[in-house]
């Protein structure tokens, strides 16, 4: 499940790479709605279940970070 943090590789495509006030949900390519739906569907594939759960947890934590830092759930 820790390997699911690799999904943050898409942060390297942004300029600047790190912006403390930017909400990653809805901004970065792997943090948009369609990939999140795919991550949820992966949870139902037995051999990939832990990867899907890890990705969903990652997105939930990112959305909580958006709420706490910017007062919004997604961009």
PDB file of N, H, CA, C and O in Angstrom:
ATOM      1  N   UNK A   1       0.820  -1.194   0.000  1.00  0.00           N
ATOM      2  CA  UNK A   1       0.000   0.000   0.000  1.00  0.00           C
ATOM      3  C   UNK A   1       0.863   1.257   0.000  1.00  0.00           C
ATOM      4  O   UNK A   1       0.452   2.296  -0.516  1.00  0.00           O
ATOM      5  N   UNK A   2       2.040   1.162   0.570  1.00  0.00           N
ATOM      6  H   UNK A   2       2.374   0.318   0.989  1.00  0.00           H
ATOM      7  CA  UNK A   2       2.917   2.338   0.568  1.00  0.00           C
ATOM      8  C   UNK A   2       3.367   2.692  -0.847  1.00  0.00           C
ATOM      9  O   UNK A   2       3.673   3.851  -1.127  1.00  0.00           O
ATOM     10  N   UNK A   3       3.409   1.708  -1.736  1.00  0.00           N
ATOM     11  H   UNK A   3       3.160   0.767  -1.509  1.00  0.00           H
ATOM     12  CA  UNK A   3       3.805   1.980  -3.118  1.00  0.00           C
ATOM     13  C   UNK A   3       2.788   2.849  -3.852  1.00  0.00           C
ATOM     14  O   UNK A   3       3.104   3.436  -4.887  1.00  0.00           O
ATOM     15  N   UNK A   4       1.576   2.934  -3.324  1.00  0.00           N
ATOM     16  H   UNK A   4       1.319   2.457  -2.483  1.00  0.00           H
ATOM     17  CA  UNK A   4       0.581   3.776  -3.991  1.00  0.00           C
ATOM     18  C   UNK A   4       0.924   5.260  -3.895  1.00  0.00           C
ATOM     19  O   UNK A   4       0.301   6.079  -4.570  1.00  0.00           O
ATOM     20  N   UNK A   5       1.894   5.613  -3.078  1.00  0.00           N
ATOM     21  H   UNK A   5       2.400   4.947  -2.530  1.00  0.00           H
ATOM     22  CA  UNK A   5       2.334   7.007  -2.996  1.00  0.00           C
ATOM     23  C   UNK A   5       3.048   7.431  -4.277  1.00  0.00           C
ATOM     24  O   UNK A   5       3.287   8.619  -4.495  1.00  0.00           O
ATOM     25  N   UNK A   6       3.387   6.462  -5.121  1.00  0.00           N
ATOM     26  H   UNK A   6       3.193   5.497  -4.945  1.00  0.00           H
ATOM     27  CA  UNK A   6       4.026   6.764  -6.411  1.00  0.00           C
ATOM     28  C   UNK A   6       3.077   7.582  -7.290  1.00  0.00           C
ATOM     29  O   UNK A   6       3.515   8.231  -8.239  1.00  0.00           O
ATOM     30  N   UNK A   7       1.786   7.552  -6.977  1.00  0.00           N
ATOM     31  H   UNK A   7       1.430   7.025  -6.206  1.00  0.00           H
ATOM     32  CA  UNK A   7       0.818   8.328  -7.745  1.00  0.00           C
ATOM     33  C   UNK A   7       1.146   9.825  -7.687  1.00  0.00           C
ATOM     34  O   UNK A   7       0.692  10.592  -8.537  1.00  0.00           O
ATOM     35  N   UNK A   8       1.916  10.233  -6.709  1.00  0.00           N
ATOM     36  H   UNK A   8       2.285   9.610  -6.019  1.00  0.00           H
ATOM     37  CA  UNK A   8       2.310  11.639  -6.605  1.00  0.00           C
ATOM     38  C   UNK A   8       3.383  12.032  -7.611  1.00  0.00           C
ATOM     39  O   UNK A   8       3.835  13.177  -7.604  1.00  0.00           O
ATOM     40  N   UNK A   9       3.795  11.125  -8.464  1.00  0.00           N
ATOM     41  H   UNK A   9       3.428  10.195  -8.470  1.00  0.00           H
ATOM     42  CA  UNK A   9       4.783  11.453  -9.504  1.00  0.00           C
ATOM     43  C   UNK A   9       4.234  12.548 -10.423  1.00  0.00           C
ATOM     44  O   UNK A   9       4.997  13.294 -11.036  1.00  0.00           O
ATOM     45  N   UNK A  10       2.904  12.635 -10.512  1.00  0.00           N
ATOM     46  H   UNK A  10       2.284  12.029 -10.014  1.00  0.00           H
ATOM     47  CA  UNK A  10       2.317  13.659 -11.376  1.00  0.00           C
ATOM     48  C   UNK A  10       2.528  15.074 -10.841  1.00  0.00           C
ATOM     49  O   UNK A  10       2.293  16.045 -11.561  1.00  0.00           O
ATOM     50  N   UNK A  11       2.959  15.202  -9.612  1.00  0.00           N
ATOM     51  H   UNK A  11       3.150  14.413  -9.027  1.00  0.00           H
ATOM     52  CA  UNK A  11       3.282  16.521  -9.065  1.00  0.00           C
ATOM     53  C   UNK A  11       4.489  17.131  -9.782  1.00  0.00           C
ATOM     54  O   UNK A  11       4.656  18.351  -9.791  1.00  0.00           O
ATOM     55  N   UNK A  12       5.321  16.290 -10.376  1.00  0.00           N
ATOM     56  H   UNK A  12       5.185  15.299 -10.369  1.00  0.00           H
ATOM     57  CA  UNK A  12       6.497  16.785 -11.096  1.00  0.00           C
ATOM     58  C   UNK A  12       6.118  17.526 -12.376  1.00  0.00           C
ATOM     59  O   UNK A  12       6.939  18.251 -12.938  1.00  0.00           O
ATOM     60  N   UNK A  13       4.884  17.348 -12.838  1.00  0.00           N
ATOM     61  H   UNK A  13       4.218  16.758 -12.382  1.00  0.00           H
ATOM     62  CA  UNK A  13       4.429  18.023 -14.056  1.00  0.00           C
ATOM     63  C   UNK A  13       3.965  19.457 -13.792  1.00  0.00           C
ATOM     64  O   UNK A  13       3.784  20.235 -14.728  1.00  0.00           O
ATOM     65  N   UNK A  14       3.775  19.797 -12.543  1.00  0.00           N
ATOM     66  H   UNK A  14       3.922  19.165 -11.782  1.00  0.00           H
ATOM     67  CA  UNK A  14       3.255  21.123 -12.189  1.00  0.00           C
ATOM     68  C   UNK A  14       4.389  22.129 -12.022  1.00  0.00           C
ATOM     69  O   UNK A  14       5.527  21.771 -11.717  1.00  0.00           O
ATOM     70  N   UNK A  15       4.047  23.389 -12.230  1.00  0.00           N
ATOM     71  H   UNK A  15       3.123  23.679 -12.478  1.00  0.00           H
ATOM     72  CA  UNK A  15       4.995  24.471 -12.003  1.00  0.00           C
ATOM     73  C   UNK A  15       4.350  25.463 -11.063  1.00  0.00           C
ATOM     74  O   UNK A  15       3.318  26.033 -11.418  1.00  0.00           O
ATOM     75  N   UNK A  16       4.884  25.699  -9.910  1.00  0.00           N
ATOM     76  H   UNK A  16       5.722  25.236  -9.622  1.00  0.00           H
ATOM     77  CA  UNK A  16       6.021  25.045  -9.274  1.00  0.00           C
ATOM     78  C   UNK A  16       5.638  23.628  -8.838  1.00  0.00           C
ATOM     79  O   UNK A  16       4.457  23.308  -8.696  1.00  0.00           O
ATOM     80  N   UNK A  17       6.640  22.800  -8.631  1.00  0.00           N
ATOM     81  H   UNK A  17       7.598  23.060  -8.746  1.00  0.00           H
ATOM     82  CA  UNK A  17       6.385  21.409  -8.261  1.00  0.00           C
ATOM     83  C   UNK A  17       5.600  21.344  -6.959  1.00  0.00           C
ATOM     84  O   UNK A  17       4.671  20.545  -6.839  1.00  0.00           O
ATOM     85  N   UNK A  18       5.956  22.164  -5.994  1.00  0.00           N
ATOM     86  H   UNK A  18       6.711  22.813  -6.092  1.00  0.00           H
ATOM     87  CA  UNK A  18       5.242  22.182  -4.713  1.00  0.00           C
ATOM     88  C   UNK A  18       4.661  23.561  -4.457  1.00  0.00           C
ATOM     89  O   UNK A  18       5.372  24.566  -4.488  1.00  0.00           O
ATOM     90  N   UNK A  19       3.396  23.597  -4.212  1.00  0.00           N
ATOM     91  H   UNK A  19       2.818  22.781  -4.187  1.00  0.00           H
ATOM     92  CA  UNK A  19       2.720  24.835  -3.822  1.00  0.00           C
ATOM     93  C   UNK A  19       1.828  24.494  -2.632  1.00  0.00           C
ATOM     94  O   UNK A  19       0.851  23.762  -2.791  1.00  0.00           O
ATOM     95  N   UNK A  20       2.141  25.007  -1.451  1.00  0.00           N
ATOM     96  H   UNK A  20       2.934  25.602  -1.321  1.00  0.00           H
ATOM     97  CA  UNK A  20       1.387  24.616  -0.258  1.00  0.00           C
ATOM     98  C   UNK A  20      -0.092  25.011  -0.300  1.00  0.00           C
ATOM     99  O   UNK A  20      -0.897  24.450   0.443  1.00  0.00           O
ATOM    100  N   UNK A  21      -0.456  25.955  -1.147  1.00  0.00           N
ATOM    101  H   UNK A  21       0.198  26.410  -1.751  1.00  0.00           H
ATOM    102  CA  UNK A  21      -1.850  26.385  -1.218  1.00  0.00           C
ATOM    103  C   UNK A  21      -2.615  25.759  -2.378  1.00  0.00           C
ATOM    104  O   UNK A  21      -3.780  26.090  -2.600  1.00  0.00           O
ATOM    105  N   UNK A  22      -1.973  24.857  -3.122  1.00  0.00           N
ATOM    106  H   UNK A  22      -1.026  24.589  -2.942  1.00  0.00           H
ATOM    107  CA  UNK A  22      -2.632  24.225  -4.263  1.00  0.00           C
ATOM    108  C   UNK A  22      -3.277  22.916  -3.809  1.00  0.00           C
ATOM    109  O   UNK A  22      -2.671  22.125  -3.087  1.00  0.00           O
ATOM    110  N   UNK A  23      -4.491  22.711  -4.239  1.00  0.00           N
ATOM    111  H   UNK A  23      -4.983  23.354  -4.826  1.00  0.00           H
ATOM    112  CA  UNK A  23      -5.194  21.464  -3.956  1.00  0.00           C
ATOM    113  C   UNK A  23      -4.868  20.472  -5.074  1.00  0.00           C
ATOM    114  O   UNK A  23      -5.129  20.745  -6.245  1.00  0.00           O
ATOM    115  N   UNK A  24      -4.303  19.336  -4.715  1.00  0.00           N
ATOM    116  H   UNK A  24      -4.090  19.115  -3.763  1.00  0.00           H
ATOM    117  CA  UNK A  24      -3.900  18.371  -5.738  1.00  0.00           C
ATOM    118  C   UNK A  24      -5.090  17.650  -6.339  1.00  0.00           C
ATOM    119  O   UNK A  24      -5.020  17.215  -7.488  1.00  0.00           O
ATOM    120  N   UNK A  25      -6.191  17.507  -5.593  1.00  0.00           N
ATOM    121  H   UNK A  25      -6.248  17.861  -4.659  1.00  0.00           H
ATOM    122  CA  UNK A  25      -7.376  16.834  -6.122  1.00  0.00           C
ATOM    123  C   UNK A  25      -7.995  17.729  -7.193  1.00  0.00           C
ATOM    124  O   UNK A  25      -8.375  18.868  -6.921  1.00  0.00           O
ATOM    125  N   UNK A  26      -8.090  17.208  -8.393  1.00  0.00           N
ATOM    126  H   UNK A  26      -7.781  16.283  -8.614  1.00  0.00           H
ATOM    127  CA  UNK A  26      -8.646  17.962  -9.507  1.00  0.00           C
ATOM    128  C   UNK A  26      -7.617  18.774 -10.267  1.00  0.00           C
ATOM    129  O   UNK A  26      -7.932  19.313 -11.328  1.00  0.00           O
ATOM    130  N   UNK A  27      -6.394  18.878  -9.760  1.00  0.00           N
ATOM    131  H   UNK A  27      -6.138  18.439  -8.899  1.00  0.00           H
ATOM    132  CA  UNK A  27      -5.360  19.658 -10.446  1.00  0.00           C
ATOM    133  C   UNK A  27      -4.383  18.750 -11.180  1.00  0.00           C
ATOM    134  O   UNK A  27      -4.142  18.935 -12.373  1.00  0.00           O
ATOM    135  N   UNK A  28      -3.825  17.783 -10.489  1.00  0.00           N
ATOM    136  H   UNK A  28      -4.021  17.633  -9.520  1.00  0.00           H
ATOM    137  CA  UNK A  28      -2.846  16.886 -11.097  1.00  0.00           C
ATOM    138  C   UNK A  28      -3.558  15.780 -11.871  1.00  0.00           C
ATOM    139  O   UNK A  28      -4.643  15.354 -11.476  1.00  0.00           O
ATOM    140  N   UNK A  29      -2.956  15.304 -12.981  1.00  0.00           N
ATOM    141  H   UNK A  29      -2.075  15.650 -13.302  1.00  0.00           H
ATOM    142  CA  UNK A  29      -3.624  14.320 -13.846  1.00  0.00           C
ATOM    143  C   UNK A  29      -4.078  13.049 -13.132  1.00  0.00           C
ATOM    144  O   UNK A  29      -5.164  12.550 -13.426  1.00  0.00           O
ATOM    145  N   UNK A  30      -3.301  12.519 -12.224  1.00  0.00           N
ATOM    146  H   UNK A  30      -2.418  12.924 -11.986  1.00  0.00           H
ATOM    147  CA  UNK A  30      -3.669  11.274 -11.537  1.00  0.00           C
ATOM    148  C   UNK A  30      -4.532  11.533 -10.304  1.00  0.00           C
ATOM    149  O   UNK A  30      -4.847  10.606  -9.559  1.00  0.00           O
ATOM    150  N   UNK A  31      -4.910  12.783 -10.092  1.00  0.00           N
ATOM    151  H   UNK A  31      -4.654  13.536 -10.698  1.00  0.00           H
ATOM    152  CA  UNK A  31      -5.752  13.150  -8.956  1.00  0.00           C
ATOM    153  C   UNK A  31      -7.090  13.725  -9.421  1.00  0.00           C
ATOM    154  O   UNK A  31      -7.770  14.410  -8.657  1.00  0.00           O
ATOM    155  N   UNK A  32      -7.467  13.449 -10.669  1.00  0.00           N
ATOM    156  H   UNK A  32      -6.915  12.892 -11.289  1.00  0.00           H
ATOM    157  CA  UNK A  32      -8.733  13.943 -11.215  1.00  0.00           C
ATOM    158  C   UNK A  32      -9.832  12.912 -11.009  1.00  0.00           C
ATOM    159  O   UNK A  32      -9.571  11.803 -10.543  1.00  0.00           O
ATOM    160  N   UNK A  33     -11.058  13.277 -11.354  1.00  0.00           N
ATOM    161  H   UNK A  33     -11.270  14.178 -11.732  1.00  0.00           H
ATOM    162  CA  UNK A  33     -12.223  12.441 -11.074  1.00  0.00           C
ATOM    163  C   UNK A  33     -12.163  11.081 -11.776  1.00  0.00           C
ATOM    164  O   UNK A  33     -12.415  10.057 -11.142  1.00  0.00           O
ATOM    165  N   UNK A  34     -11.834  11.051 -13.073  1.00  0.00           N
ATOM    166  H   UNK A  34     -11.629  11.883 -13.588  1.00  0.00           H
ATOM    167  CA  UNK A  34     -11.824   9.777 -13.797  1.00  0.00           C
ATOM    168  C   UNK A  34     -10.834   8.776 -13.204  1.00  0.00           C
ATOM    169  O   UNK A  34     -11.218   7.631 -12.967  1.00  0.00           O
ATOM    170  N   UNK A  35      -9.564   9.155 -12.950  1.00  0.00           N
ATOM    171  H   UNK A  35      -9.252  10.085 -13.143  1.00  0.00           H
ATOM    172  CA  UNK A  35      -8.667   8.189 -12.311  1.00  0.00           C
ATOM    173  C   UNK A  35      -9.149   7.749 -10.928  1.00  0.00           C
ATOM    174  O   UNK A  35      -8.943   6.596 -10.550  1.00  0.00           O
ATOM    175  N   UNK A  36      -9.783   8.634 -10.170  1.00  0.00           N
ATOM    176  H   UNK A  36      -9.951   9.571 -10.476  1.00  0.00           H
ATOM    177  CA  UNK A  36     -10.279   8.260  -8.850  1.00  0.00           C
ATOM    178  C   UNK A  36     -11.380   7.204  -8.981  1.00  0.00           C
ATOM    179  O   UNK A  36     -11.462   6.285  -8.166  1.00  0.00           O
ATOM    180  N   UNK A  37     -12.214   7.337  -9.995  1.00  0.00           N
ATOM    181  H   UNK A  37     -12.147   8.084 -10.657  1.00  0.00           H
ATOM    182  CA  UNK A  37     -13.239   6.316 -10.247  1.00  0.00           C
ATOM    183  C   UNK A  37     -12.579   4.989 -10.588  1.00  0.00           C
ATOM    184  O   UNK A  37     -13.016   3.937 -10.120  1.00  0.00           O
ATOM    185  N   UNK A  38     -11.533   5.032 -11.399  1.00  0.00           N
ATOM    186  H   UNK A  38     -11.179   5.886 -11.780  1.00  0.00           H
ATOM    187  CA  UNK A  38     -10.798   3.805 -11.741  1.00  0.00           C
ATOM    188  C   UNK A  38     -10.193   3.188 -10.481  1.00  0.00           C
ATOM    189  O   UNK A  38     -10.244   1.970 -10.310  1.00  0.00           O
ATOM    190  N   UNK A  39      -9.624   4.004  -9.602  1.00  0.00           N
ATOM    191  H   UNK A  39      -9.583   4.994  -9.742  1.00  0.00           H
ATOM    192  CA  UNK A  39      -9.053   3.496  -8.350  1.00  0.00           C
ATOM    193  C   UNK A  39     -10.128   2.794  -7.521  1.00  0.00           C
ATOM    194  O   UNK A  39      -9.872   1.753  -6.914  1.00  0.00           O
ATOM    195  N   UNK A  40     -11.331   3.369  -7.499  1.00  0.00           N
ATOM    196  H   UNK A  40     -11.539   4.214  -7.992  1.00  0.00           H
ATOM    197  CA  UNK A  40     -12.427   2.752  -6.744  1.00  0.00           C
ATOM    198  C   UNK A  40     -12.820   1.408  -7.359  1.00  0.00           C
ATOM    199  O   UNK A  40     -13.117   0.456  -6.638  1.00  0.00           O
ATOM    200  N   UNK A  41     -12.822   1.333  -8.679  1.00  0.00           N
ATOM    201  H   UNK A  41     -12.581   2.107  -9.265  1.00  0.00           H
ATOM    202  CA  UNK A  41     -13.165   0.073  -9.348  1.00  0.00           C
ATOM    203  C   UNK A  41     -12.102  -0.994  -9.125  1.00  0.00           C
ATOM    204  O   UNK A  41     -12.420  -2.180  -9.045  1.00  0.00           O
ATOM    205  N   UNK A  42     -10.845  -0.581  -9.024  1.00  0.00           N
ATOM    206  H   UNK A  42     -10.587   0.383  -9.089  1.00  0.00           H
ATOM    207  CA  UNK A  42      -9.751  -1.521  -8.781  1.00  0.00           C
ATOM    208  C   UNK A  42      -9.925  -2.209  -7.425  1.00  0.00           C
ATOM    209  O   UNK A  42      -9.434  -3.320  -7.223  1.00  0.00           O
ATOM    210  N   UNK A  43     -10.611  -1.561  -6.514  1.00  0.00           N
ATOM    211  H   UNK A  43     -11.010  -0.659  -6.678  1.00  0.00           H
ATOM    212  CA  UNK A  43     -10.859  -2.157  -5.189  1.00  0.00           C
ATOM    213  C   UNK A  43     -11.664  -3.452  -5.289  1.00  0.00           C
ATOM    214  O   UNK A  43     -11.617  -4.274  -4.374  1.00  0.00           O
ATOM    215  N   UNK A  44     -12.394  -3.646  -6.374  1.00  0.00           N
ATOM    216  H   UNK A  44     -12.432  -2.978  -7.117  1.00  0.00           H
ATOM    217  CA  UNK A  44     -13.228  -4.828  -6.536  1.00  0.00           C
ATOM    218  C   UNK A  44     -12.530  -5.977  -7.265  1.00  0.00           C
ATOM    219  O   UNK A  44     -13.117  -7.043  -7.449  1.00  0.00           O
ATOM    220  N   UNK A  45     -11.282  -5.762  -7.680  1.00  0.00           N
ATOM    221  H   UNK A  45     -10.805  -4.896  -7.530  1.00  0.00           H
ATOM    222  CA  UNK A  45     -10.496  -6.823  -8.311  1.00  0.00           C
ATOM    223  C   UNK A  45      -9.650  -7.457  -7.211  1.00  0.00           C
ATOM    224  O   UNK A  45      -8.766  -6.801  -6.660  1.00  0.00           O
ATOM    225  N   UNK A  46      -9.909  -8.729  -6.882  1.00  0.00           N
ATOM    226  H   UNK A  46     -10.627  -9.262  -7.330  1.00  0.00           H
ATOM    227  CA  UNK A  46      -9.250  -9.336  -5.715  1.00  0.00           C
ATOM    228  C   UNK A  46      -7.729  -9.209  -5.683  1.00  0.00           C
ATOM    229  O   UNK A  46      -7.170  -8.919  -4.625  1.00  0.00           O
ATOM    230  N   UNK A  47      -7.051  -9.412  -6.791  1.00  0.00           N
ATOM    231  H   UNK A  47      -7.505  -9.648  -7.651  1.00  0.00           H
ATOM    232  CA  UNK A  47      -5.584  -9.367  -6.785  1.00  0.00           C
ATOM    233  C   UNK A  47      -5.045  -7.946  -6.686  1.00  0.00           C
ATOM    234  O   UNK A  47      -3.880  -7.757  -6.333  1.00  0.00           O
ATOM    235  N   UNK A  48      -5.857  -6.954  -6.985  1.00  0.00           N
ATOM    236  H   UNK A  48      -6.803  -7.108  -7.272  1.00  0.00           H
ATOM    237  CA  UNK A  48      -5.420  -5.561  -6.965  1.00  0.00           C
ATOM    238  C   UNK A  48      -6.087  -4.756  -5.851  1.00  0.00           C
ATOM    239  O   UNK A  48      -5.916  -3.540  -5.770  1.00  0.00           O
ATOM    240  N   UNK A  49      -6.839  -5.431  -5.005  1.00  0.00           N
ATOM    241  H   UNK A  49      -6.978  -6.419  -5.071  1.00  0.00           H
ATOM    242  CA  UNK A  49      -7.642  -4.753  -3.981  1.00  0.00           C
ATOM    243  C   UNK A  49      -6.820  -3.819  -3.095  1.00  0.00           C
ATOM    244  O   UNK A  49      -7.239  -2.691  -2.835  1.00  0.00           O
ATOM    245  N   UNK A  50      -5.653  -4.275  -2.628  1.00  0.00           N
ATOM    246  H   UNK A  50      -5.312  -5.191  -2.839  1.00  0.00           H
ATOM    247  CA  UNK A  50      -4.856  -3.439  -1.725  1.00  0.00           C
ATOM    248  C   UNK A  50      -4.314  -2.204  -2.437  1.00  0.00           C
ATOM    249  O   UNK A  50      -4.183  -1.147  -1.820  1.00  0.00           O
ATOM    250  N   UNK A  51      -4.002  -2.318  -3.704  1.00  0.00           N
ATOM    251  H   UNK A  51      -4.108  -3.176  -4.206  1.00  0.00           H
ATOM    252  CA  UNK A  51      -3.553  -1.153  -4.468  1.00  0.00           C
ATOM    253  C   UNK A  51      -4.692  -0.147  -4.588  1.00  0.00           C
ATOM    254  O   UNK A  51      -4.496   1.050  -4.379  1.00  0.00           O
ATOM    255  N   UNK A  52      -5.886  -0.637  -4.926  1.00  0.00           N
ATOM    256  H   UNK A  52      -6.045  -1.610  -5.096  1.00  0.00           H
ATOM    257  CA  UNK A  52      -7.043   0.246  -5.033  1.00  0.00           C
ATOM    258  C   UNK A  52      -7.369   0.928  -3.717  1.00  0.00           C
ATOM    259  O   UNK A  52      -7.651   2.126  -3.689  1.00  0.00           O
ATOM    260  N   UNK A  53      -7.333   0.173  -2.628  1.00  0.00           N
ATOM    261  H   UNK A  53      -7.105  -0.800  -2.651  1.00  0.00           H
ATOM    262  CA  UNK A  53      -7.609   0.751  -1.318  1.00  0.00           C
ATOM    263  C   UNK A  53      -6.557   1.798  -0.961  1.00  0.00           C
ATOM    264  O   UNK A  53      -6.885   2.860  -0.433  1.00  0.00           O
ATOM    265  N   UNK A  54      -5.300   1.495  -1.251  1.00  0.00           N
ATOM    266  H   UNK A  54      -5.034   0.632  -1.680  1.00  0.00           H
ATOM    267  CA  UNK A  54      -4.230   2.455  -0.981  1.00  0.00           C
ATOM    268  C   UNK A  54      -4.399   3.742  -1.765  1.00  0.00           C
ATOM    269  O   UNK A  54      -4.172   4.830  -1.236  1.00  0.00           O
ATOM    270  N   UNK A  55      -4.798   3.623  -3.027  1.00  0.00           N
ATOM    271  H   UNK A  55      -4.982   2.739  -3.457  1.00  0.00           H
ATOM    272  CA  UNK A  55      -5.010   4.816  -3.856  1.00  0.00           C
ATOM    273  C   UNK A  55      -6.207   5.635  -3.367  1.00  0.00           C
ATOM    274  O   UNK A  55      -6.158   6.865  -3.358  1.00  0.00           O
ATOM    275  N   UNK A  56      -7.261   4.964  -2.968  1.00  0.00           N
ATOM    276  H   UNK A  56      -7.301   3.965  -2.975  1.00  0.00           H
ATOM    277  CA  UNK A  56      -8.427   5.676  -2.449  1.00  0.00           C
ATOM    278  C   UNK A  56      -8.081   6.379  -1.135  1.00  0.00           C
ATOM    279  O   UNK A  56      -8.479   7.524  -0.922  1.00  0.00           O
ATOM    280  N   UNK A  57      -7.346   5.704  -0.261  1.00  0.00           N
ATOM    281  H   UNK A  57      -7.023   4.773  -0.435  1.00  0.00           H
ATOM    282  CA  UNK A  57      -6.911   6.343   0.986  1.00  0.00           C
ATOM    283  C   UNK A  57      -6.053   7.564   0.681  1.00  0.00           C
ATOM    284  O   UNK A  57      -6.186   8.599   1.334  1.00  0.00           O
ATOM    285  N   UNK A  58      -5.180   7.445  -0.302  1.00  0.00           N
ATOM    286  H   UNK A  58      -5.071   6.604  -0.832  1.00  0.00           H
ATOM    287  CA  UNK A  58      -4.320   8.562  -0.708  1.00  0.00           C
ATOM    288  C   UNK A  58      -5.174   9.757  -1.154  1.00  0.00           C
ATOM    289  O   UNK A  58      -4.910  10.894  -0.763  1.00  0.00           O
ATOM    290  N   UNK A  59      -6.202   9.490  -1.978  1.00  0.00           N
ATOM    291  H   UNK A  59      -6.417   8.567  -2.296  1.00  0.00           H
ATOM    292  CA  UNK A  59      -7.059  10.571  -2.465  1.00  0.00           C
ATOM    293  C   UNK A  59      -7.874  11.186  -1.322  1.00  0.00           C
ATOM    294  O   UNK A  59      -8.091  12.398  -1.295  1.00  0.00           O
ATOM    295  N   UNK A  60      -8.319  10.359  -0.390  1.00  0.00           N
ATOM    296  H   UNK A  60      -8.143   9.375  -0.413  1.00  0.00           H
ATOM    297  CA  UNK A  60      -9.060  10.880   0.767  1.00  0.00           C
ATOM    298  C   UNK A  60      -8.164  11.794   1.597  1.00  0.00           C
ATOM    299  O   UNK A  60      -8.585  12.875   2.010  1.00  0.00           O
ATOM    300  N   UNK A  61      -6.938  11.362   1.839  1.00  0.00           N
ATOM    301  H   UNK A  61      -6.596  10.485   1.503  1.00  0.00           H
ATOM    302  CA  UNK A  61      -6.009  12.184   2.615  1.00  0.00           C
ATOM    303  C   UNK A  61      -5.676  13.487   1.890  1.00  0.00           C
ATOM    304  O   UNK A  61      -5.571  14.541   2.518  1.00  0.00           O
ATOM    305  N   UNK A  62      -5.509  13.412   0.555  1.00  0.00           N
ATOM    306  H   UNK A  62      -5.594  12.556   0.046  1.00  0.00           H
ATOM    307  CA  UNK A  62      -5.254  14.637  -0.206  1.00  0.00           C
ATOM    308  C   UNK A  62      -6.453  15.591  -0.134  1.00  0.00           C
ATOM    309  O   UNK A  62      -6.276  16.805  -0.030  1.00  0.00           O
ATOM    310  N   UNK A  63      -7.667  15.045  -0.188  1.00  0.00           N
ATOM    311  H   UNK A  63      -7.811  14.059  -0.273  1.00  0.00           H
ATOM    312  CA  UNK A  63      -8.840  15.919  -0.126  1.00  0.00           C
ATOM    313  C   UNK A  63      -8.995  16.527   1.273  1.00  0.00           C
ATOM    314  O   UNK A  63      -9.442  17.666   1.408  1.00  0.00           O
ATOM    315  N   UNK A  64      -8.629  15.775   2.308  1.00  0.00           N
ATOM    316  H   UNK A  64      -8.267  14.849   2.199  1.00  0.00           H
ATOM    317  CA  UNK A  64      -8.649  16.339   3.663  1.00  0.00           C
ATOM    318  C   UNK A  64      -7.623  17.460   3.771  1.00  0.00           C
ATOM    319  O   UNK A  64      -7.882  18.485   4.403  1.00  0.00           O
ATOM    320  N   UNK A  65      -6.448  17.266   3.148  1.00  0.00           N
ATOM    321  H   UNK A  65      -6.238  16.434   2.635  1.00  0.00           H
ATOM    322  CA  UNK A  65      -5.429  18.315   3.144  1.00  0.00           C
ATOM    323  C   UNK A  65      -5.947  19.567   2.438  1.00  0.00           C
ATOM    324  O   UNK A  65      -5.698  20.684   2.890  1.00  0.00           O
ATOM    325  N   UNK A  66      -6.667  19.381   1.331  1.00  0.00           N
ATOM    326  H   UNK A  66      -6.870  18.473   0.963  1.00  0.00           H
ATOM    327  CA  UNK A  66      -7.255  20.529   0.625  1.00  0.00           C
ATOM    328  C   UNK A  66      -8.238  21.261   1.535  1.00  0.00           C
ATOM    329  O   UNK A  66      -8.253  22.491   1.584  1.00  0.00           O
ATOM    330  N   UNK A  67      -9.049  20.505   2.247  1.00  0.00           N
ATOM    331  H   UNK A  67      -9.037  19.506   2.208  1.00  0.00           H
ATOM    332  CA  UNK A  67     -10.035  21.114   3.132  1.00  0.00           C
ATOM    333  C   UNK A  67      -9.365  21.885   4.264  1.00  0.00           C
ATOM    334  O   UNK A  67      -9.778  22.996   4.598  1.00  0.00           O
ATOM    335  N   UNK A  68      -8.339  21.296   4.846  1.00  0.00           N
ATOM    336  H   UNK A  68      -8.003  20.394   4.575  1.00  0.00           H
ATOM    337  CA  UNK A  68      -7.680  21.943   5.978  1.00  0.00           C
ATOM    338  C   UNK A  68      -6.846  23.151   5.562  1.00  0.00           C
ATOM    339  O   UNK A  68      -6.789  24.141   6.292  1.00  0.00           O
ATOM    340  N   UNK A  69      -6.193  23.083   4.391  1.00  0.00           N
ATOM    341  H   UNK A  69      -6.239  22.279   3.798  1.00  0.00           H
ATOM    342  CA  UNK A  69      -5.318  24.179   3.990  1.00  0.00           C
ATOM    343  C   UNK A  69      -6.036  25.270   3.202  1.00  0.00           C
ATOM    344  O   UNK A  69      -5.654  26.438   3.282  1.00  0.00           O
ATOM    345  N   UNK A  70      -7.069  24.910   2.442  1.00  0.00           N
ATOM    346  H   UNK A  70      -7.380  23.962   2.377  1.00  0.00           H
ATOM    347  CA  UNK A  70      -7.722  25.897   1.568  1.00  0.00           C
ATOM    348  C   UNK A  70      -9.207  26.057   1.841  1.00  0.00           C
ATOM    349  O   UNK A  70      -9.823  27.004   1.351  1.00  0.00           O
ATOM    350  N   UNK A  71      -9.790  25.161   2.606  1.00  0.00           N
ATOM    351  H   UNK A  71      -9.290  24.392   3.005  1.00  0.00           H
ATOM    352  CA  UNK A  71     -11.219  25.244   2.862  1.00  0.00           C
ATOM    353  C   UNK A  71     -12.071  24.713   1.736  1.00  0.00           C
ATOM    354  O   UNK A  71     -13.275  24.967   1.698  1.00  0.00           O
ATOM    355  N   UNK A  72     -11.458  23.966   0.800  1.00  0.00           N
ATOM    356  H   UNK A  72     -10.480  23.760   0.831  1.00  0.00           H
ATOM    357  CA  UNK A  72     -12.197  23.356  -0.306  1.00  0.00           C
ATOM    358  C   UNK A  72     -11.862  21.864  -0.360  1.00  0.00           C
ATOM    359  O   UNK A  72     -10.824  21.443   0.151  1.00  0.00           O
ATOM    360  N   UNK A  73     -12.742  21.061  -0.981  1.00  0.00           N
ATOM    361  H   UNK A  73     -13.585  21.403  -1.396  1.00  0.00           H
ATOM    362  CA  UNK A  73     -12.504  19.617  -1.067  1.00  0.00           C
ATOM    363  C   UNK A  73     -11.759  19.246  -2.340  1.00  0.00           C
ATOM    364  O   UNK A  73     -11.029  18.255  -2.349  1.00  0.00           O
ATOM    365  N   UNK A  74     -11.919  20.008  -3.412  1.00  0.00           N
ATOM    366  H   UNK A  74     -12.513  20.813  -3.405  1.00  0.00           H
ATOM    367  CA  UNK A  74     -11.203  19.755  -4.659  1.00  0.00           C
ATOM    368  C   UNK A  74     -11.191  21.022  -5.492  1.00  0.00           C
ATOM    369  O   UNK A  74     -11.945  21.960  -5.234  1.00  0.00           O
ATOM    370  N   UNK A  75     -10.311  21.038  -6.509  1.00  0.00           N
ATOM    371  H   UNK A  75      -9.698  20.276  -6.718  1.00  0.00           H
ATOM    372  CA  UNK A  75     -10.186  22.209  -7.360  1.00  0.00           C
ATOM    373  C   UNK A  75     -11.147  22.127  -8.512  1.00  0.00           C
ATOM    374  O   UNK A  75     -11.190  23.032  -9.346  1.00  0.00           O
TER     375      UNK A  75
END
